[in-house]
Amino acid sequence: MKTKKTLTVILMIVLVFSSMVPVLAKSQSEKGTSIGIIWDEETGKTTYYDLDNPLKDKPIHLDKQPSNEDIENAKKKKSDISPQALMPVLIRYDQDSARINYEAEYVGFTRVDNSKNLFTPASIIFIADDTDSFSASTSATYETGLELDAIVAKVQATVTIGGTVKREWTAGHSYGAESSVPPREIGRITAYIPGTYSAGTLVYKVYNTYDDSYFIDYVDIGATVPANHAWNLKVEIPSE
């Protein structure tokens, strides 16, 4: 009777140990984490992507630009009027294409060294080292705020990451979701503000102040617009 109980106990130990082996093997094989996170600062929503297959900076084609004939006619009419008499009034911005760059503005990185800790994980979250900003800008040599506002409004309405005139971050403030650095590892988070390059045409109604006549003028322009709330956070464990 005693022998039977002993055999039963041994069998139970073997079964428990054998059920643990796959778990141990799995934990040994998962030695690293290499993911990208698109994090929305306003909603806290996260979208994950594989750093080995990064997000592509591909163009998004939208509105159609004016024809070459329209542009040439506008230039001809413009040359027939004395420049001193011209008063351009912005009507709209026609966006021809937009291109998202998920690494448009480098913000910084946070590194946590947990390599000397043999047993417990350490938390890591991106914390800004300095206070700075990323502002929208255009290729124009001269502009008023109206042009920039029109371009930003178009990007905000048409591009998934949205657009804003200016993005700011603050030293000592944390951004993104918290991750965990396993024992004996080093973790790093690198942060970027995504942006959109928008290309299109500003459409003006140009008045002749001498006789109240006008013509329509088209001006090609490009602009870089910061994402409205999005961050691109690259989490690498282990890291150097």
C-alpha positions in Angstrom: 0.0 0.0 0.0 2.8 2.3 0.9 4.6 1.5 -2.4 1.5 2.4 -4.4 1.3 5.8 -2.7 4.9 6.5 -3.4 4.5 5.6 -7.1 1.5 7.9 -7.4 3.4 10.8 -5.9 6.4 10.3 -8.3 4.0 10.1 -11.2 2.3 13.4 -10.2 5.7 15.1 -10.0 6.7 13.8 -13.4 3.4 15.1 -14.9 3.7 18.5 -13.3 7.4 18.9 -14.5 6.6 17.7 -18.0 3.8 20.3 -18.3 6.2 23.1 -17.3 8.9 22.2 -19.9 7.1 23.9 -22.9 6.6 27.1 -20.9 10.3 27.2 -19.9 11.3 26.5 -23.5 9.1 29.3 -24.8 10.4 31.8 -22.3 14.0 31.0 -23.3 13.2 31.4 -27.0 11.5 34.8 -26.6 14.8 36.7 -25.9 14.0 40.0 -27.5 11.3 42.6 -28.3 11.6 44.8 -31.4 8.3 46.7 -32.1 7.1 50.0 -33.2 4.2 51.8 -31.6 2.1 54.5 -33.1 0.6 56.2 -30.0 -2.1 58.8 -30.0 -1.4 61.4 -27.4 -5.0 62.5 -27.2 -6.8 59.1 -27.0 -4.0 56.9 -25.6 -4.7 54.4 -28.4 -1.8 52.3 -29.6 -1.2 50.6 -33.0 1.7 48.1 -33.2 4.0 47.4 -36.2 7.1 45.2 -36.8 10.4 47.1 -36.8 11.7 44.6 -39.3 8.9 45.7 -41.7 8.7 49.4 -40.9 5.8 51.6 -42.0 6.3 52.7 -45.6 6.5 56.4 -46.5 4.2 56.0 -49.5 2.3 58.8 -51.2 -1.5 59.4 -50.9 -2.9 60.9 -54.1 -5.8 63.2 -53.5 -7.2 66.2 -55.4 -6.2 67.1 -59.0 -4.0 70.1 -59.8 -5.1 72.7 -62.3 -4.2 72.0 -65.9 -1.0 73.4 -67.4 -3.2 75.5 -69.7 -5.0 77.1 -66.7 -1.6 77.9 -65.1 -0.2 79.4 -68.3 -3.3 81.6 -68.8 -3.0 82.8 -65.2 0.7 83.7 -65.8 -0.2 85.6 -69.0 -2.9 87.6 -67.4 -0.7 88.4 -64.5 2.0 89.8 -66.7 -0.5 92.1 -68.4 -1.2 94.0 -65.2 1.2 96.3 -63.3 2.6 94.5 -60.2 2.0 97.6 -58.1 -1.8 97.2 -58.7 -2.1 93.6 -57.7 -3.9 92.4 -54.5 -3.9 88.6 -54.2 -6.6 87.0 -52.0 -6.3 83.3 -51.2 -9.3 81.3 -52.2 -8.2 77.7 -51.3 -5.5 75.1 -51.3 -5.8 72.2 -53.8 -3.8 69.2 -52.5 -2.4 67.0 -55.2 -0.6 64.4 -53.0 0.5 63.8 -49.5 3.3 61.6 -48.1 3.5 60.5 -44.5 6.9 60.3 -42.9 6.8 58.5 -39.6 10.2 59.8 -38.6 9.8 63.4 -39.6 11.0 64.8 -36.3 13.4 63.0 -33.9 12.5 63.8 -30.3 15.0 61.6 -28.3 15.4 58.3 -26.6 15.1 56.7 -23.2 17.4 53.8 -22.1 17.0 51.5 -19.1 19.9 49.1 -18.2 18.5 46.1 -16.3 21.4 43.9 -17.3 22.7 43.5 -13.7 19.3 42.5 -12.3 19.1 38.7 -12.4 15.5 38.2 -11.4 13.1 41.1 -11.7 11.9 43.2 -14.8 12.2 47.0 -15.0 9.7 49.4 -16.4 10.5 51.7 -19.3 8.6 54.5 -20.9 9.8 57.4 -23.1 10.6 60.5 -21.1 11.6 63.7 -23.0 15.0 65.1 -22.1 14.2 68.6 -23.3 11.4 71.0 -24.2 11.1 71.7 -27.9 8.7 71.9 -30.8 8.1 70.8 -34.4 6.3 73.5 -36.6 4.7 73.3 -40.0 6.7 75.0 -42.8 6.4 75.6 -46.5 8.6 75.9 -49.5 7.4 79.5 -50.2 9.8 82.4 -49.9 7.0 84.5 -48.5 3.7 83.5 -46.9 1.1 84.8 -44.6 -0.5 82.7 -42.0 -3.5 82.1 -44.3 -1.5 79.8 -46.7 -0.1 77.7 -43.9 -3.5 77.4 -42.2 -5.1 76.3 -45.5 -2.5 73.6 -46.0 -2.7 72.3 -42.4 -6.5 72.2 -42.6 -6.4 70.2 -45.8 -3.9 67.7 -44.2 -6.0 67.5 -41.1 -9.1 66.6 -43.2 -7.5 64.1 -45.5 -4.5 62.3 -43.9 -4.9 59.6 -41.2 -2.4 61.1 -38.7 -4.0 64.5 -39.1 -2.1 67.8 -39.1 -1.4 70.8 -36.9 0.6 74.0 -37.1 2.8 73.2 -34.2 3.6 70.2 -31.9 5.4 70.7 -28.6 6.8 68.3 -25.9 8.1 69.0 -22.4 11.3 67.9 -20.6 10.6 65.3 -17.9 7.2 64.4 -19.3 6.5 60.8 -20.2 4.9 59.8 -23.6 3.5 56.5 -24.8 2.7 53.2 -23.1 4.9 51.7 -20.5 6.9 48.6 -21.5 8.9 46.1 -19.5 12.7 45.3 -19.7 13.4 41.6 -18.7 16.1 40.7 -16.2 19.7 40.8 -17.7 18.6 43.0 -20.6 18.9 46.6 -21.7 15.9 48.4 -23.2 15.6 51.5 -25.4 12.7 53.6 -26.7 13.4 56.0 -29.5 10.7 58.7 -30.2 9.6 60.5 -33.3 6.8 62.9 -34.3 5.4 61.8 -37.6 4.7 64.4 -40.3 3.1 64.8 -43.7 4.6 66.4 -46.8 1.8 67.9 -48.7 2.2 69.1 -52.3 -0.4 71.1 -54.2 -1.5 74.5 -55.5 -2.6 77.7 -53.8 -5.4 79.3 -55.7 -5.6 83.1 -55.5 -8.1 85.7 -56.8 -5.8 88.6 -57.8 -7.5 92.0 -57.9 -6.3 95.0 -60.0 -6.9 97.8 -57.5 -7.0 100.4 -60.4 -10.1 99.1 -62.1 -11.5 96.3 -59.8 -10.8 93.6 -62.4 -9.3 90.3 -61.3 -7.9 87.0 -62.5 -7.3 83.6 -60.9 -3.6 82.7 -60.1 -2.2 79.3 -59.3 1.0 78.9 -57.2 2.6 75.4 -56.7 3.7 74.8 -53.1 4.9 72.1 -50.8 4.7 72.0 -47.0 5.7 69.8 -44.0 3.0 69.4 -41.5 3.4 67.8 -38.0 1.0 65.0 -37.1 -1.9 66.2 -34.9 -1.5 63.8 -31.9 0.5 60.8 -33.2 3.9 59.6 -31.9 6.1 56.9 -33.3 7.8 55.0 -30.5 10.4 52.3 -31.3 10.9 49.8 -28.6 14.1 47.7 -28.8 14.9 45.0 -26.2 17.7 44.0 -26.0 19.5 47.1 -27.0 23.1 48.2 -26.9 
